Amino acid sequence: MENNKFFSKVQLLQFLAAFFFTALGIITAYYTTIAGIKIDLSRKAESAVVNQLDKRLSKIEVLLNQKFLTKEEFHRFSRDLQNRLNRIEFQLSQMDRD
């Protein structure tokens, strides 16, 4: 009878050890899988962000090429703006005199 108790304790310890290592393996596999998924998602997100930025930069380049002023246009705009400001200043000075 005592032999059976000893034998059952050994079996119980073997079962507990096997259960512990099996559970450890499952937990390790779970966290490895989750880490792999996170890495894949971050790569995809990074790729999407880079593509979005690339598209935005391309749009900005197109707008700059389409709407960028030449030197002559800039000088004309500057002269027009200066003339308008001079007229406003003149009108304000006239209002002060009256």
Sequence and secondary structure as in RCSB ss.txt:
>XXXX:A:sequence
MENNKFFSKVQLLQFLAAFFFTALGIITAYYTTIAGIKIDLSRKAESAVVNQLDKRLSKIEVLLNQKFLTKEEFH
RFSRDLQNRLNRIEFQLSQMDRD
>XXXX:A:secstr
 HHHHHHHHHHHHHHHHHHHHHHHHHHHHHHHHHHHHHHHHHHHHHHHHHHHHHHHHHHHHHHHHHH   HHHHH
HHHHHHHHHHHHHHHHHHHHHH 
